[in-house]
Amino acid sequence: MSSTLHIDGLLASVSHQELTGMFAKFGDVRSINIYKADKESLFSVGTVEMASPGEASKAVQALHRSYLGGKLLLVCLAPLGAGHD
């Protein structure tokens, strides 16, 4: 099982620190990556690597379809091989 999460629907203004704080409630955050389509894009996607699959699962259960900055977030387990597992 993967411990890397895919996050869709991030506002471009969301910081690494903000995401770390959000996911750290569910365990040890190993890494965060935020990807913007281009400089002018209003939205981004990201990945969060948690220390264990159990922590990743807890984060998905709590944060999928939650809101950050008024924007709906979609949080799911990334396919195997998509992260640093």
PDB file as gemmi writes it, atoms N, CA and C in Angstrom:
CRYST1    1.000    1.000    1.000  90.00  90.00  90.00 P 1                      
ATOM      1  N   MET A   1       0.840  -1.185   0.000  1.00  0.00           N  
ATOM      2  CA  MET A   1       0.000   0.000   0.000  1.00  0.00           C  
ATOM      3  C   MET A   1       0.880   1.242   0.000  1.00  0.00           C  
ATOM      4  N   SER A   2       0.468   2.244  -0.722  1.00  0.00           N  
ATOM      5  CA  SER A   2       1.239   3.469  -0.864  1.00  0.00           C  
ATOM      6  C   SER A   2       1.142   4.353   0.381  1.00  0.00           C  
ATOM      7  N   SER A   3       2.181   5.108   0.626  1.00  0.00           N  
ATOM      8  CA  SER A   3       2.127   6.118   1.681  1.00  0.00           C  
ATOM      9  C   SER A   3       2.230   7.509   1.062  1.00  0.00           C  
ATOM     10  N   THR A   4       2.090   7.580  -0.255  1.00  0.00           N  
ATOM     11  CA  THR A   4       2.117   8.853  -0.962  1.00  0.00           C  
ATOM     12  C   THR A   4       0.703   9.230  -1.368  1.00  0.00           C  
ATOM     13  N   LEU A   5       0.345  10.468  -1.092  1.00  0.00           N  
ATOM     14  CA  LEU A   5      -0.981  10.982  -1.384  1.00  0.00           C  
ATOM     15  C   LEU A   5      -0.927  11.980  -2.527  1.00  0.00           C  
ATOM     16  N   HIS A   6      -1.977  12.003  -3.321  1.00  0.00           N  
ATOM     17  CA  HIS A   6      -2.143  12.979  -4.392  1.00  0.00           C  
ATOM     18  C   HIS A   6      -3.210  13.967  -3.921  1.00  0.00           C  
ATOM     19  N   ILE A   7      -2.928  15.262  -4.058  1.00  0.00           N  
ATOM     20  CA  ILE A   7      -3.879  16.296  -3.652  1.00  0.00           C  
ATOM     21  C   ILE A   7      -4.212  17.137  -4.867  1.00  0.00           C  
ATOM     22  N   ASP A   8      -5.487  17.230  -5.178  1.00  0.00           N  
ATOM     23  CA  ASP A   8      -5.961  18.023  -6.303  1.00  0.00           C  
ATOM     24  C   ASP A   8      -6.835  19.147  -5.772  1.00  0.00           C  
ATOM     25  N   GLY A   9      -6.769  20.302  -6.418  1.00  0.00           N  
ATOM     26  CA  GLY A   9      -7.614  21.425  -6.041  1.00  0.00           C  
ATOM     27  C   GLY A   9      -6.937  22.443  -5.145  1.00  0.00           C  
ATOM     28  N   LEU A  10      -5.619  22.406  -5.054  1.00  0.00           N  
ATOM     29  CA  LEU A  10      -4.901  23.379  -4.225  1.00  0.00           C  
ATOM     30  C   LEU A  10      -4.895  24.744  -4.893  1.00  0.00           C  
ATOM     31  N   LEU A  11      -5.104  25.760  -4.112  1.00  0.00           N  
ATOM     32  CA  LEU A  11      -4.891  27.109  -4.622  1.00  0.00           C  
ATOM     33  C   LEU A  11      -3.398  27.304  -4.831  1.00  0.00           C  
ATOM     34  N   ALA A  12      -3.025  28.069  -5.844  1.00  0.00           N  
ATOM     35  CA  ALA A  12      -1.615  28.292  -6.150  1.00  0.00           C  
ATOM     36  C   ALA A  12      -0.885  28.967  -4.993  1.00  0.00           C  
ATOM     37  N   SER A  13      -1.607  29.645  -4.125  1.00  0.00           N  
ATOM     38  CA  SER A  13      -0.996  30.371  -3.010  1.00  0.00           C  
ATOM     39  C   SER A  13      -0.681  29.491  -1.803  1.00  0.00           C  
ATOM     40  N   VAL A  14      -1.105  28.231  -1.814  1.00  0.00           N  
ATOM     41  CA  VAL A  14      -0.865  27.333  -0.684  1.00  0.00           C  
ATOM     42  C   VAL A  14       0.631  27.056  -0.556  1.00  0.00           C  
ATOM     43  N   SER A  15       1.135  27.119   0.667  1.00  0.00           N  
ATOM     44  CA  SER A  15       2.568  26.921   0.916  1.00  0.00           C  
ATOM     45  C   SER A  15       2.865  25.510   1.406  1.00  0.00           C  
ATOM     46  N   HIS A  16       4.137  25.128   1.301  1.00  0.00           N  
ATOM     47  CA  HIS A  16       4.585  23.844   1.840  1.00  0.00           C  
ATOM     48  C   HIS A  16       4.289  23.781   3.340  1.00  0.00           C  
ATOM     49  N   GLN A  17       4.536  24.882   4.028  1.00  0.00           N  
ATOM     50  CA  GLN A  17       4.325  24.938   5.477  1.00  0.00           C  
ATOM     51  C   GLN A  17       2.846  24.709   5.823  1.00  0.00           C  
ATOM     52  N   GLU A  18       1.967  25.302   5.052  1.00  0.00           N  
ATOM     53  CA  GLU A  18       0.530  25.139   5.294  1.00  0.00           C  
ATOM     54  C   GLU A  18       0.101  23.680   5.111  1.00  0.00           C  
ATOM     55  N   LEU A  19       0.585  23.041   4.036  1.00  0.00           N  
ATOM     56  CA  LEU A  19       0.248  21.634   3.806  1.00  0.00           C  
ATOM     57  C   LEU A  19       0.858  20.732   4.864  1.00  0.00           C  
ATOM     58  N   THR A  20       2.079  21.024   5.270  1.00  0.00           N  
ATOM     59  CA  THR A  20       2.716  20.221   6.316  1.00  0.00           C  
ATOM     60  C   THR A  20       1.884  20.258   7.587  1.00  0.00           C  
ATOM     61  N   GLY A  21       1.449  21.431   7.987  1.00  0.00           N  
ATOM     62  CA  GLY A  21       0.621  21.567   9.181  1.00  0.00           C  
ATOM     63  C   GLY A  21      -0.688  20.802   9.072  1.00  0.00           C  
ATOM     64  N   MET A  22      -1.270  20.809   7.903  1.00  0.00           N  
ATOM     65  CA  MET A  22      -2.539  20.139   7.671  1.00  0.00           C  
ATOM     66  C   MET A  22      -2.395  18.615   7.776  1.00  0.00           C  
ATOM     67  N   PHE A  23      -1.320  18.067   7.196  1.00  0.00           N  
ATOM     68  CA  PHE A  23      -1.137  16.612   7.157  1.00  0.00           C  
ATOM     69  C   PHE A  23      -0.411  16.067   8.388  1.00  0.00           C  
ATOM     70  N   ALA A  24       0.348  16.890   9.077  1.00  0.00           N  
ATOM     71  CA  ALA A  24       1.100  16.433  10.253  1.00  0.00           C  
ATOM     72  C   ALA A  24       0.188  15.974  11.385  1.00  0.00           C  
ATOM     73  N   LYS A  25      -1.060  16.379  11.357  1.00  0.00           N  
ATOM     74  CA  LYS A  25      -2.028  15.931  12.365  1.00  0.00           C  
ATOM     75  C   LYS A  25      -2.260  14.420  12.292  1.00  0.00           C  
ATOM     76  N   PHE A  26      -1.882  13.816  11.154  1.00  0.00           N  
ATOM     77  CA  PHE A  26      -2.160  12.396  10.925  1.00  0.00           C  
ATOM     78  C   PHE A  26      -0.907  11.540  10.930  1.00  0.00           C  
ATOM     79  N   GLY A  27       0.256  12.152  11.148  1.00  0.00           N  
ATOM     80  CA  GLY A  27       1.497  11.395  11.213  1.00  0.00           C  
ATOM     81  C   GLY A  27       2.685  12.190  10.716  1.00  0.00           C  
ATOM     82  N   ASP A  28       3.763  11.474  10.484  1.00  0.00           N  
ATOM     83  CA  ASP A  28       5.032  12.070  10.075  1.00  0.00           C  
ATOM     84  C   ASP A  28       5.020  12.356   8.576  1.00  0.00           C  
ATOM     85  N   VAL A  29       5.135  13.632   8.215  1.00  0.00           N  
ATOM     86  CA  VAL A  29       5.187  14.040   6.812  1.00  0.00           C  
ATOM     87  C   VAL A  29       6.634  13.971   6.349  1.00  0.00           C  
ATOM     88  N   ARG A  30       6.906  13.109   5.380  1.00  0.00           N  
ATOM     89  CA  ARG A  30       8.266  12.922   4.876  1.00  0.00           C  
ATOM     90  C   ARG A  30       8.633  13.940   3.801  1.00  0.00           C  
ATOM     91  N   SER A  31       7.696  14.234   2.910  1.00  0.00           N  
ATOM     92  CA  SER A  31       7.973  15.225   1.858  1.00  0.00           C  
ATOM     93  C   SER A  31       6.669  15.772   1.303  1.00  0.00           C  
ATOM     94  N   ILE A  32       6.784  16.971   0.742  1.00  0.00           N  
ATOM     95  CA  ILE A  32       5.653  17.629   0.086  1.00  0.00           C  
ATOM     96  C   ILE A  32       6.163  18.225  -1.215  1.00  0.00           C  
ATOM     97  N   ASN A  33       5.397  18.028  -2.269  1.00  0.00           N  
ATOM     98  CA  ASN A  33       5.692  18.646  -3.558  1.00  0.00           C  
ATOM     99  C   ASN A  33       4.433  19.328  -4.056  1.00  0.00           C  
ATOM    100  N   ILE A  34       4.573  20.557  -4.534  1.00  0.00           N  
ATOM    101  CA  ILE A  34       3.463  21.305  -5.106  1.00  0.00           C  
ATOM    102  C   ILE A  34       3.833  21.612  -6.551  1.00  0.00           C  
ATOM    103  N   TYR A  35       2.907  21.295  -7.465  1.00  0.00           N  
ATOM    104  CA  TYR A  35       3.153  21.474  -8.891  1.00  0.00           C  
ATOM    105  C   TYR A  35       2.146  22.459  -9.467  1.00  0.00           C  
ATOM    106  N   LYS A  36       2.654  23.517 -10.085  1.00  0.00           N  
ATOM    107  CA  LYS A  36       1.802  24.507 -10.745  1.00  0.00           C  
ATOM    108  C   LYS A  36       1.940  24.325 -12.249  1.00  0.00           C  
ATOM    109  N   ALA A  37       0.812  24.439 -12.944  1.00  0.00           N  
ATOM    110  CA  ALA A  37       0.827  24.275 -14.398  1.00  0.00           C  
ATOM    111  C   ALA A  37       1.709  25.350 -15.045  1.00  0.00           C  
ATOM    112  N   ASP A  38       1.606  26.566 -14.563  1.00  0.00           N  
ATOM    113  CA  ASP A  38       2.434  27.671 -15.047  1.00  0.00           C  
ATOM    114  C   ASP A  38       2.359  28.808 -14.036  1.00  0.00           C  
ATOM    115  N   LYS A  39       3.109  29.866 -14.268  1.00  0.00           N  
ATOM    116  CA  LYS A  39       3.176  30.984 -13.311  1.00  0.00           C  
ATOM    117  C   LYS A  39       1.822  31.640 -13.071  1.00  0.00           C  
ATOM    118  N   GLU A  40       0.979  31.654 -14.080  1.00  0.00           N  
ATOM    119  CA  GLU A  40      -0.291  32.367 -13.979  1.00  0.00           C  
ATOM    120  C   GLU A  40      -1.451  31.490 -13.515  1.00  0.00           C  
ATOM    121  N   SER A  41      -1.205  30.234 -13.292  1.00  0.00           N  
ATOM    122  CA  SER A  41      -2.263  29.317 -12.878  1.00  0.00           C  
ATOM    123  C   SER A  41      -2.752  29.651 -11.470  1.00  0.00           C  
ATOM    124  N   LEU A  42      -4.047  29.573 -11.279  1.00  0.00           N  
ATOM    125  CA  LEU A  42      -4.642  29.819  -9.961  1.00  0.00           C  
ATOM    126  C   LEU A  42      -4.664  28.565  -9.099  1.00  0.00           C  
ATOM    127  N   PHE A  43      -4.490  27.402  -9.726  1.00  0.00           N  
ATOM    128  CA  PHE A  43      -4.600  26.142  -9.005  1.00  0.00           C  
ATOM    129  C   PHE A  43      -3.359  25.286  -9.194  1.00  0.00           C  
ATOM    130  N   SER A  44      -3.143  24.413  -8.229  1.00  0.00           N  
ATOM    131  CA  SER A  44      -2.002  23.501  -8.241  1.00  0.00           C  
ATOM    132  C   SER A  44      -2.462  22.118  -7.836  1.00  0.00           C  
ATOM    133  N   VAL A  45      -1.589  21.159  -8.019  1.00  0.00           N  
ATOM    134  CA  VAL A  45      -1.764  19.814  -7.475  1.00  0.00           C  
ATOM    135  C   VAL A  45      -0.530  19.526  -6.642  1.00  0.00           C  
ATOM    136  N   GLY A  46      -0.610  18.515  -5.798  1.00  0.00           N  
ATOM    137  CA  GLY A  46       0.546  18.210  -4.967  1.00  0.00           C  
ATOM    138  C   GLY A  46       0.590  16.751  -4.564  1.00  0.00           C  
ATOM    139  N   THR A  47       1.731  16.396  -3.984  1.00  0.00           N  
ATOM    140  CA  THR A  47       1.880  15.082  -3.377  1.00  0.00           C  
ATOM    141  C   THR A  47       2.416  15.270  -1.971  1.00  0.00           C  
ATOM    142  N   VAL A  48       1.972  14.394  -1.090  1.00  0.00           N  
ATOM    143  CA  VAL A  48       2.447  14.374   0.290  1.00  0.00           C  
ATOM    144  C   VAL A  48       2.859  12.940   0.575  1.00  0.00           C  
ATOM    145  N   GLU A  49       4.086  12.754   1.025  1.00  0.00           N  
ATOM    146  CA  GLU A  49       4.542  11.416   1.420  1.00  0.00           C  
ATOM    147  C   GLU A  49       4.495  11.325   2.933  1.00  0.00           C  
ATOM    148  N   MET A  50       3.707  10.375   3.422  1.00  0.00           N  
ATOM    149  CA  MET A  50       3.598  10.119   4.848  1.00  0.00           C  
ATOM    150  C   MET A  50       4.554   8.978   5.217  1.00  0.00           C  
ATOM    151  N   ALA A  51       4.892   8.846   6.487  1.00  0.00           N  
ATOM    152  CA  ALA A  51       5.848   7.835   6.941  1.00  0.00           C  
ATOM    153  C   ALA A  51       5.329   6.412   6.784  1.00  0.00           C  
ATOM    154  N   SER A  52       4.008   6.215   6.850  1.00  0.00           N  
ATOM    155  CA  SER A  52       3.473   4.855   6.763  1.00  0.00           C  
ATOM    156  C   SER A  52       2.148   4.851   6.006  1.00  0.00           C  
ATOM    157  N   PRO A  53       1.789   3.709   5.460  1.00  0.00           N  
ATOM    158  CA  PRO A  53       0.489   3.592   4.795  1.00  0.00           C  
ATOM    159  C   PRO A  53      -0.686   3.871   5.739  1.00  0.00           C  
ATOM    160  N   GLY A  54      -0.573   3.482   7.004  1.00  0.00           N  
ATOM    161  CA  GLY A  54      -1.639   3.746   7.966  1.00  0.00           C  
ATOM    162  C   GLY A  54      -1.873   5.230   8.176  1.00  0.00           C  
ATOM    163  N   GLU A  55      -0.779   5.985   8.264  1.00  0.00           N  
ATOM    164  CA  GLU A  55      -0.903   7.441   8.416  1.00  0.00           C  
ATOM    165  C   GLU A  55      -1.522   8.057   7.159  1.00  0.00           C  
ATOM    166  N   ALA A  56      -1.101   7.566   6.008  1.00  0.00           N  
ATOM    167  CA  ALA A  56      -1.650   8.063   4.745  1.00  0.00           C  
ATOM    168  C   ALA A  56      -3.150   7.798   4.667  1.00  0.00           C  
ATOM    169  N   SER A  57      -3.559   6.612   5.085  1.00  0.00           N  
ATOM    170  CA  SER A  57      -4.973   6.249   5.061  1.00  0.00           C  
ATOM    171  C   SER A  57      -5.791   7.149   5.980  1.00  0.00           C  
ATOM    172  N   LYS A  58      -5.273   7.440   7.164  1.00  0.00           N  
ATOM    173  CA  LYS A  58      -5.969   8.342   8.098  1.00  0.00           C  
ATOM    174  C   LYS A  58      -6.131   9.729   7.494  1.00  0.00           C  
ATOM    175  N   ALA A  59      -5.091  10.217   6.833  1.00  0.00           N  
ATOM    176  CA  ALA A  59      -5.152  11.541   6.207  1.00  0.00           C  
ATOM    177  C   ALA A  59      -6.200  11.577   5.099  1.00  0.00           C  
ATOM    178  N   VAL A  60      -6.254  10.519   4.285  1.00  0.00           N  
ATOM    179  CA  VAL A  60      -7.265  10.467   3.215  1.00  0.00           C  
ATOM    180  C   VAL A  60      -8.665  10.479   3.820  1.00  0.00           C  
ATOM    181  N   GLN A  61      -8.904   9.658   4.830  1.00  0.00           N  
ATOM    182  CA  GLN A  61     -10.226   9.585   5.453  1.00  0.00           C  
ATOM    183  C   GLN A  61     -10.664  10.934   6.012  1.00  0.00           C  
ATOM    184  N   ALA A  62      -9.723  11.687   6.574  1.00  0.00           N  
ATOM    185  CA  ALA A  62     -10.067  12.962   7.204  1.00  0.00           C  
ATOM    186  C   ALA A  62     -10.117  14.129   6.216  1.00  0.00           C  
ATOM    187  N   LEU A  63      -9.271  14.104   5.183  1.00  0.00           N  
ATOM    188  CA  LEU A  63      -9.102  15.299   4.355  1.00  0.00           C  
ATOM    189  C   LEU A  63      -9.726  15.237   2.965  1.00  0.00           C  
ATOM    190  N   HIS A  64     -10.066  14.040   2.483  1.00  0.00           N  
ATOM    191  CA  HIS A  64     -10.702  13.956   1.161  1.00  0.00           C  
ATOM    192  C   HIS A  64     -12.031  14.692   1.197  1.00  0.00           C  
ATOM    193  N   ARG A  65     -12.218  15.555   0.236  1.00  0.00           N  
ATOM    194  CA  ARG A  65     -13.422  16.384   0.109  1.00  0.00           C  
ATOM    195  C   ARG A  65     -13.538  17.401   1.255  1.00  0.00           C  
ATOM    196  N   SER A  66     -12.386  17.832   1.776  1.00  0.00           N  
ATOM    197  CA  SER A  66     -12.370  18.918   2.757  1.00  0.00           C  
ATOM    198  C   SER A  66     -12.072  20.214   1.994  1.00  0.00           C  
ATOM    199  N   TYR A  67     -12.052  21.317   2.713  1.00  0.00           N  
ATOM    200  CA  TYR A  67     -11.836  22.613   2.079  1.00  0.00           C  
ATOM    201  C   TYR A  67     -10.592  23.276   2.653  1.00  0.00           C  
ATOM    202  N   LEU A  68      -9.851  23.935   1.783  1.00  0.00           N  
ATOM    203  CA  LEU A  68      -8.700  24.741   2.182  1.00  0.00           C  
ATOM    204  C   LEU A  68      -8.777  26.028   1.390  1.00  0.00           C  
ATOM    205  N   GLY A  69      -8.902  27.148   2.092  1.00  0.00           N  
ATOM    206  CA  GLY A  69      -9.030  28.435   1.416  1.00  0.00           C  
ATOM    207  C   GLY A  69     -10.283  28.531   0.575  1.00  0.00           C  
ATOM    208  N   GLY A  70     -11.345  27.831   0.992  1.00  0.00           N  
ATOM    209  CA  GLY A  70     -12.601  27.858   0.261  1.00  0.00           C  
ATOM    210  C   GLY A  70     -12.627  26.961  -0.967  1.00  0.00           C  
ATOM    211  N   LYS A  71     -11.568  26.198  -1.198  1.00  0.00           N  
ATOM    212  CA  LYS A  71     -11.463  25.325  -2.368  1.00  0.00           C  
ATOM    213  C   LYS A  71     -11.568  23.866  -1.941  1.00  0.00           C  
ATOM    214  N   LEU A  72     -12.386  23.099  -2.649  1.00  0.00           N  
ATOM    215  CA  LEU A  72     -12.565  21.675  -2.366  1.00  0.00           C  
ATOM    216  C   LEU A  72     -11.288  20.917  -2.726  1.00  0.00           C  
ATOM    217  N   LEU A  73     -10.785  20.143  -1.765  1.00  0.00           N  
ATOM    218  CA  LEU A  73      -9.608  19.313  -2.002  1.00  0.00           C  
ATOM    219  C   LEU A  73     -10.025  17.867  -2.234  1.00  0.00           C  
ATOM    220  N   LEU A  74      -9.358  17.235  -3.178  1.00  0.00           N  
ATOM    221  CA  LEU A  74      -9.525  15.813  -3.405  1.00  0.00           C  
ATOM    222  C   LEU A  74      -8.211  15.159  -3.017  1.00  0.00           C  
ATOM    223  N   VAL A  75      -8.248  14.297  -2.019  1.00  0.00           N  
ATOM    224  CA  VAL A  75      -7.046  13.651  -1.484  1.00  0.00           C  
ATOM    225  C   VAL A  75      -7.215  12.146  -1.660  1.00  0.00           C  
ATOM    226  N   CYS A  76      -6.251  11.522  -2.331  1.00  0.00           N  
ATOM    227  CA  CYS A  76      -6.326  10.071  -2.536  1.00  0.00           C  
ATOM    228  C   CYS A  76      -4.929   9.468  -2.505  1.00  0.00           C  
ATOM    229  N   LEU A  77      -4.883   8.157  -2.327  1.00  0.00           N  
ATOM    230  CA  LEU A  77      -3.605   7.450  -2.383  1.00  0.00           C  
ATOM    231  C   LEU A  77      -3.085   7.498  -3.810  1.00  0.00           C  
ATOM    232  N   ALA A  78      -1.817   7.833  -3.967  1.00  0.00           N  
ATOM    233  CA  ALA A  78      -1.203   7.858  -5.291  1.00  0.00           C  
ATOM    234  C   ALA A  78      -0.949   6.425  -5.745  1.00  0.00           C  
ATOM    235  N   PRO A  79      -1.007   6.176  -7.043  1.00  0.00           N  
ATOM    236  CA  PRO A  79      -0.702   4.832  -7.528  1.00  0.00           C  
ATOM    237  C   PRO A  79       0.704   4.416  -7.131  1.00  0.00           C  
ATOM    238  N   LEU A  80       0.929   3.142  -6.917  1.00  0.00           N  
ATOM    239  CA  LEU A  80       2.268   2.649  -6.589  1.00  0.00           C  
ATOM    240  C   LEU A  80       3.245   3.077  -7.676  1.00  0.00           C  
ATOM    241  N   GLY A  81       4.415   3.504  -7.250  1.00  0.00           N  
ATOM    242  CA  GLY A  81       5.420   3.965  -8.193  1.00  0.00           C  
ATOM    243  C   GLY A  81       5.352   5.456  -8.462  1.00  0.00           C  
ATOM    244  N   ALA A  82       4.270   6.111  -8.006  1.00  0.00           N  
ATOM    245  CA  ALA A  82       4.118   7.545  -8.255  1.00  0.00           C  
ATOM    246  C   ALA A  82       4.847   8.377  -7.215  1.00  0.00           C  
ATOM    247  N   GLY A  83       5.216   7.762  -6.089  1.00  0.00           N  
ATOM    248  CA  GLY A  83       5.896   8.502  -5.036  1.00  0.00           C  
ATOM    249  C   GLY A  83       7.247   7.902  -4.736  1.00  0.00           C  
ATOM    250  N   HIS A  84       7.657   8.009  -3.504  1.00  0.00           N  
ATOM    251  CA  HIS A  84       8.970   7.539  -3.082  1.00  0.00           C  
ATOM    252  C   HIS A  84       8.908   6.258  -2.281  1.00  0.00           C  
ATOM    253  N   ASP A  85       7.851   5.461  -2.420  1.00  0.00           N  
ATOM    254  CA  ASP A  85       7.696   4.229  -1.634  1.00  0.00           C  
ATOM    255  C   ASP A  85       8.803   3.257  -1.901  1.00  0.00           C  
TER     256      ASP A  85                                                      
END                                                                             
